[in-house]
Amino acid sequence: GEFNVWGFRPQRQKFGYVLDFYSEKFMLAIEADGPEHINQVEADMFRDKVLLEKGIRTLRVRPIDFVRHSRQQLIDMVEEFAHPKHLVGGKK
């Protein structure tokens, strides 16, 4: 699948945190946030800040997003986050 092409691997440990999916190539973590994250917003924000200081950006998605969105919409979301238009001269 596309995650393998992008180099995403599940359950990777980085800087003391276990990341749901992580791509070394894009320095991007994808976190699938279930209902338990409602009570840990501040901890998640702190974790995202620590990772960002190490150069790792975090894309947080809810499990429902995997149901509501088509596979292509999810791929587009990850690609946009991995390659923001404003960082690459407006080109994909």
N, C-alpha and C positions, 0 to 999 in steps of 0.2 A: 504494500500500500504506500500511499504518499508519505506517511510518517517515516517509513524506512528510507525512502528516497531523500528526505530532508535530514535524516540522521537522528530522528527522535527515538529515544529509548525510554522505556517505562521505569519508574521507581529508581531514579538516580540520586545519589547522595552528593550534595554540594554544600560546602561551608556549614556543615552541621544540620542541613535540612534535607529531607527526602522530597524530591520533586516528582510529581505525577508523571510528567513527560519532560524530557530535556533534550535539546539539540545543541551539541557543542559547536557545530557549524554556524548556527545562527545566534548562539548565546541567548537562547530563548527557552523559558520554562512555560509549560502549559499546565495549569492547575484546574482540575475538575472539582469545583466547590459544591459540595452537597449541603444539606440543611444545617449540619453542625457548624458551618462557617458563619452563620448568622450571629452566633455568640462569640466569635473570635475575630471580628473585623479589625480591631486594633492590632492584634498579634499578626494577622495576615499583612496588614499595612507595614508593620515593622519588618517582617520577613522580606516583603517585596523591596523595601528600602535597602536592607542589608545586601540582598542579591544584586540590586541595581548598582550599588557602590562597587560591586565586584564585576560589573559589566553584563549582568544577566537580567534581561527584561522578563516580566511575568505577564502572561495572558491568562486571565481567570475566566473560566466558562462554567456554566451550571450544567449538570447532567441533562437537564431538560432541553438544553440547546442541541444536544445530540439527537433528540427526538423531533424537536420543532423545525430544525433547519435541515435542508438537504445536504447530502455529502459535499456537493460542490460549494454550497454556501459556507460550510465549515472550512473547506480547503481555501476558499477565497479569504476568509477571515484570518487564517493563519498566515497566508502569503502576505496579506496587507500588513499584518503586525510584524512579520519577519523582514519585510522590505517596505517600510513606510514611504509613500510617494514623496513626502516633503524631505526625506533624507537622500533620495536617489534622483533628484532633479525632475520629479514629476513623472518618471517612467516606471513601469512595472518590469 
